[in-house]
Amino acid sequence: MADAKVIPFDDDRSRGGAVPRPPRRRNAGGRRKGEPAVVQEVQPLPARTIQQDDVPVTREEPVAGGAAAGGPAAAEERGGGWDRRIAGGLSFLRRRLTGEYEVDDFGYDQELTEQVLMSLVRPLYEKYFRVEVKGVENIPSEGGALIVANHSGTLPLDGLMMQVAVHDNHPRNRHLRLLAADLVFMLPVVNELARKAGHTLACAEDAERLLERGELVGVMPEGFKGIGKPFGERYKLQRFGRGGFVSTALRQGTPIIPCSIVGAEEIYPMIGNAKTLARLLGFPYFPITPTFPWLGPLGAVPLPTKWTIQFGEPIPTDGYPPEAAEDPMLMFNLTDQVREQIQHTLYKLLVQRRSVFF
């Protein structure tokens, strides 16, 4: 028993005192020879308790070989945990082989995402980047919402970290459906994994369908301009496009949640761009960093920076009339409001940060 406590008895020999004389031997009735027999009513002893923070805790004697002692009970408990894991893994494999799993019309596979894809990304999130999450209470527990974040880092790892942050820190473990660029769905393997993880094409039609279903949708309006900007322009937001995400939120009446990510800018410090090579490969840019391509594949390892992801207060859109989605001035003002809120939070987080790596 894990809470069992051993109550030591006083031992005068351990204190260097005199050794006590052994008690006089009594007969089976518990009386000395010649004493008359006395019948006494035996009263049950009350459970001994210890007052700890005004909460009574019953003392229990440890059982030899129990879980607290690391005996057979503990071994059985550990074995049962492994048995459950193995059984769950075999059940998962059986469903994958027999096709008994669900995939929505976007290709999203929730079971695969939770049990495999996020499990692969989570060590990077928890141990390598040590992501700290703030303001998760600003994400609604149900219903659609549009999370708008800054984009950076040369490779789009910030989107994956944001997806894990929402799922692992939200009380309802909500899933974030990210809107991705066309290039993501043109690359082999990456295309299939992105679909399975719930990502979809960054277009108004897909975003509106997801919001209408009550999903959390994530968008990074800077696009390639943000993720491929040089290191000297880090944490300076690029233009947020034409405000298409605001129009989508207005049509569905869903709140817009600004999100600021600090730490991604330094994982691949981009000091150059091989534009000719990028055009030949069909990429928007070809990054040159202090380690890539000079160190080959080793140069693709990101630096272990310390990340902070903060979700800001929601900006409501349900109070506007239906025709507001066609008002260019309103869309410009709301887009600028979201952008300024993200930029202001970025500066505030940078001031609070002690170091890039700690």
C-alpha positions in Angstrom: 0.0 0.0 0.0 1.6 3.2 -1.2 0.5 5.4 1.8 1.5 2.8 4.5 3.8 4.1 7.3 6.0 2.1 9.6 5.7 3.3 13.2 9.0 2.6 15.0 8.9 1.4 18.6 11.2 2.9 21.2 14.3 0.8 21.6 16.4 1.8 24.7 19.3 -0.2 23.4 19.6 2.1 20.4 19.9 5.0 22.9 22.5 3.3 25.0 20.2 2.8 28.0 19.8 -0.2 30.2 18.4 -3.3 28.7 14.8 -3.9 30.2 14.1 -7.1 32.1 11.9 -9.5 30.2 8.3 -9.7 31.6 7.4 -12.5 34.0 6.0 -15.5 32.2 2.3 -15.9 32.4 0.1 -18.9 31.7 -2.2 -19.3 28.7 -4.9 -17.3 30.5 -2.6 -14.2 30.8 -2.4 -14.4 34.6 0.3 -15.4 37.1 0.3 -18.6 38.9 -2.1 -18.6 41.8 -4.2 -15.5 40.6 -7.9 -16.0 40.3 -9.3 -15.9 36.8 -11.0 -12.6 35.9 -13.3 -12.4 32.9 -12.9 -9.0 31.1 -14.8 -7.7 28.2 -12.5 -7.0 25.3 -13.2 -3.6 23.7 -12.1 -3.1 20.0 -9.3 -0.6 19.6 -10.1 2.5 17.5 -8.1 3.1 14.4 -5.1 5.2 15.0 -5.1 8.4 13.0 -2.7 11.2 12.3 -3.9 14.7 11.8 -2.3 16.2 8.7 -3.6 19.5 7.5 -6.8 18.8 9.5 -7.5 15.7 7.4 -7.5 12.4 9.3 -5.3 9.8 7.7 -5.6 6.2 9.0 -2.3 4.6 9.6 -1.8 1.3 7.9 0.9 -1.2 8.5 2.9 -2.3 5.4 2.2 -5.7 4.0 5.3 -7.6 3.3 5.8 -8.2 -0.4 3.1 -5.6 -1.3 3.2 -2.8 -4.0 5.0 -0.4 -1.6 7.8 -2.9 -1.1 8.1 -3.5 -4.8 6.9 -7.1 -4.3 4.6 -9.3 -6.3 1.7 -6.8 -6.1 3.8 -4.1 -7.7 5.0 -6.5 -10.3 1.5 -7.5 -11.0 0.4 -3.9 -11.3 3.2 -3.1 -13.7 2.5 -6.2 -15.7 -1.2 -5.3 -16.0 -0.2 -1.8 -17.4 2.0 -3.4 -20.0 -0.7 -5.9 -20.8 -3.2 -3.1 -21.4 -0.8 -1.3 -23.6 0.0 -4.4 -25.7 -3.7 -5.2 -26.0 -4.5 -1.6 -27.0 -1.7 -1.7 -29.6 -2.9 -5.0 -31.1 -6.4 -3.7 -31.2 -5.2 -0.6 -33.0 -3.3 -2.7 -35.6 -6.3 -4.9 -36.1 -8.5 -1.9 -36.9 -6.0 -0.5 -39.3 -5.6 -3.9 -41.1 -9.3 -4.5 -41.3 -10.3 -0.9 -42.2 -12.5 -0.5 -39.1 -11.6 3.2 -38.5 -13.3 6.5 -39.5 -11.9 9.1 -41.9 -13.9 12.3 -42.6 -14.4 13.7 -46.1 -11.2 15.8 -45.7 -9.2 12.7 -45.0 -8.8 13.4 -41.3 -8.0 10.3 -39.3 -8.5 11.2 -35.6 -7.4 7.8 -34.2 -4.2 7.8 -36.2 -3.5 11.4 -35.3 -4.0 10.9 -31.5 -2.2 7.6 -31.1 0.6 7.9 -33.7 1.2 11.2 -35.3 1.0 13.3 -32.1 3.0 10.8 -30.2 5.8 11.3 -32.7 5.7 15.1 -32.5 5.1 15.3 -28.7 8.7 14.6 -27.6 9.8 17.5 -29.8 7.1 19.7 -28.2 7.8 18.7 -24.6 11.5 17.9 -24.4 13.2 19.7 -27.2 11.4 23.0 -27.6 9.8 22.9 -24.1 6.8 24.7 -25.2 5.0 26.9 -22.7 1.4 27.7 -23.4 -0.6 30.7 -22.2 -4.2 31.8 -22.6 -5.6 28.4 -23.5 -8.7 29.4 -21.6 -9.5 31.9 -24.5 -10.2 28.9 -26.8 -13.9 28.0 -26.5 -14.9 24.6 -25.2 -17.3 24.0 -28.1 -18.3 25.5 -31.4 -16.2 26.9 -34.2 -13.4 29.4 -33.8 -10.6 30.7 -36.1 -7.1 30.8 -34.6 -4.8 33.2 -36.4 -1.1 33.0 -35.7 2.2 34.4 -36.9 4.3 32.1 -39.2 8.1 31.6 -39.0 10.9 29.1 -38.8 11.9 28.2 -42.4 10.1 24.9 -42.0 6.5 24.9 -40.7 7.1 23.3 -37.4 5.2 26.1 -35.6 1.9 24.8 -37.0 2.5 21.3 -35.6 3.5 22.7 -32.2 0.4 24.8 -32.1 -1.7 21.8 -32.9 -0.2 19.8 -30.0 -0.5 22.8 -27.7 -4.3 23.1 -28.3 -4.9 19.4 -27.9 -2.8 18.7 -24.9 -3.7 21.9 -22.9 -7.3 22.5 -23.6 -9.7 20.9 -21.1 -11.7 19.3 -23.9 -8.6 18.1 -25.8 -9.9 19.9 -28.9 -8.3 19.2 -32.3 -7.0 22.1 -34.4 -7.6 21.8 -38.2 -4.8 23.8 -39.9 -5.2 25.4 -43.3 -2.0 24.6 -45.4 -0.5 26.0 -48.6 -0.8 24.2 -52.0 2.8 23.0 -51.8 2.1 20.8 -48.8 -0.4 18.8 -50.8 1.9 18.5 -53.8 4.7 16.7 -51.9 4.7 12.9 -51.7 4.2 11.4 -48.2 3.8 14.9 -46.7 0.5 15.2 -48.6 -0.9 12.0 -47.1 0.3 12.7 -43.5 -1.1 16.3 -43.7 -4.6 14.9 -44.7 -4.5 12.3 -41.9 -3.6 14.9 -39.3 -6.6 17.0 -40.2 -4.9 19.7 -42.4 -6.7 21.0 -45.5 -6.2 23.4 -48.3 -6.1 27.1 -47.4 -9.2 28.1 -49.2 -12.4 29.9 -48.0 -14.7 26.9 -48.9 -12.9 24.4 -46.8 -12.5 26.8 -43.9 -16.2 27.6 -43.9 -17.2 24.0 -44.0 -15.0 23.2 -41.0 -16.2 26.2 -39.0 -19.8 25.3 -39.8 -19.2 21.9 -38.2 -18.0 23.6 -35.1 -14.3 22.8 -35.6 -11.3 24.8 -34.5 -9.5 26.1 -37.6 -6.0 27.5 -37.6 -4.6 29.8 -40.2 -1.2 31.6 -40.7 -2.0 34.5 -43.0 1.7 35.5 -43.6 2.2 32.3 -45.6 5.6 31.8 -47.3 6.4 35.5 -46.7 6.5 34.9 -43.0 8.1 31.4 -42.9 10.8 32.3 -45.4 11.8 35.8 -44.2 15.4 36.4 -43.4 16.7 36.2 -39.8 17.2 40.0 -39.7 13.5 40.5 -39.9 12.5 38.0 -37.2 9.3 38.7 -35.2 8.3 41.5 -37.7 5.0 40.4 -39.1 4.6 40.5 -42.9 1.4 41.5 -44.6 -1.7 39.4 -43.7 -2.9 39.1 -47.3 -6.3 40.5 -48.3 -8.1 39.6 -45.1 -9.8 36.4 -46.5 -9.8 34.8 -43.0 -11.8 37.7 -41.6 -14.4 37.3 -44.3 -14.7 33.6 -43.5 -15.1 34.3 -39.8 -17.8 37.0 -40.5 -19.8 34.6 -42.7 -19.9 32.0 -40.0 -20.1 34.4 -37.0 -17.2 32.6 -35.3 -14.7 34.4 -33.0 -11.1 35.1 -34.1 -8.4 34.2 -31.6 -5.0 35.8 -32.2 -2.1 33.6 -31.4 1.6 34.6 -30.9 4.4 32.2 -31.2 7.9 33.0 -29.9 10.9 30.7 -30.4 10.3 29.4 -33.9 12.2 32.2 -35.6 15.6 30.9 -34.2 15.4 27.2 -35.0 16.8 27.7 -38.5 18.4 31.2 -38.7 17.9 32.0 -42.4 20.9 34.1 -43.5 20.5 33.6 -47.2 18.2 32.4 -50.0 19.4 30.5 -53.1 16.6 31.9 -55.4 17.9 30.2 -58.6 18.0 26.8 -56.9 14.5 27.4 -55.4 13.0 28.1 -58.9 14.6 25.0 -60.3 13.1 22.9 -57.5 9.8 24.7 -57.5 10.1 26.0 -54.0 9.2 29.5 -52.8 12.7 29.8 -51.3 15.8 27.7 -50.6 17.2 28.6 -47.2 20.8 29.0 -46.3 21.5 28.8 -42.6 24.7 28.6 -40.5 24.5 24.8 -40.6 22.6 24.1 -43.9 23.6 23.0 -46.5 27.2 23.0 -45.1 26.7 20.2 -42.7 24.5 18.1 -45.0 21.6 16.3 -43.3 23.0 17.3 -39.9 22.3 20.9 -40.8 18.6 20.1 -41.0 18.4 19.6 -37.2 16.7 22.6 -35.6 18.2 24.5 -32.8 16.7 23.7 -29.4 15.1 27.0 -28.7 12.6 27.7 -25.9 9.1 28.3 -27.2 6.1 30.2 -25.9 2.6 30.1 -27.5 0.1 32.6 -26.2 -3.6 32.6 -27.3 -5.1 36.1 -27.0 -8.6 37.2 -26.2 -11.2 36.3 -28.8 -12.4 39.0 -31.2 -16.2 38.4 -31.7 -17.7 38.5 -35.2 -21.3 37.4 -34.5 -22.5 41.0 -33.9 -22.1 42.0 -37.5 -24.9 41.8 -40.2 -24.6 39.2 -43.0 -23.5 41.7 -45.6 -20.5 42.7 -43.4 -18.4 40.0 -45.1 -18.5 42.0 -48.3 -17.4 45.3 -46.7 -13.8 45.8 -47.6 -13.2 48.6 -45.1 -14.5 46.4 -42.2 -12.3 43.5 -43.3 -9.3 45.8 -43.5 -9.9 47.1 -40.0 -10.5 43.7 -38.4 -7.4 42.3 -40.2 -5.3 45.1 -38.9 -6.7 44.7 -35.4 -5.7 41.0 -35.4 -2.3 41.7 -36.8 -1.6 44.5 -34.3 -2.7 42.3 -31.4 -0.4 39.5 -32.4 2.6 41.9 -33.0 2.1 43.6 -29.7 2.0 40.2 -27.9 5.2 39.1 -29.7 7.0 42.2 -28.4 5.8 41.6 -24.9 6.8 38.0 -24.9 10.3 38.9 -26.3 10.8 41.4 -23.5 9.9 38.8 -20.9 12.1 36.1 -22.4 15.4 35.6 -20.5 17.2 33.7 -23.3 16.6 32.1 -26.7 17.4 28.7 -25.3 16.1 28.9 -21.7 
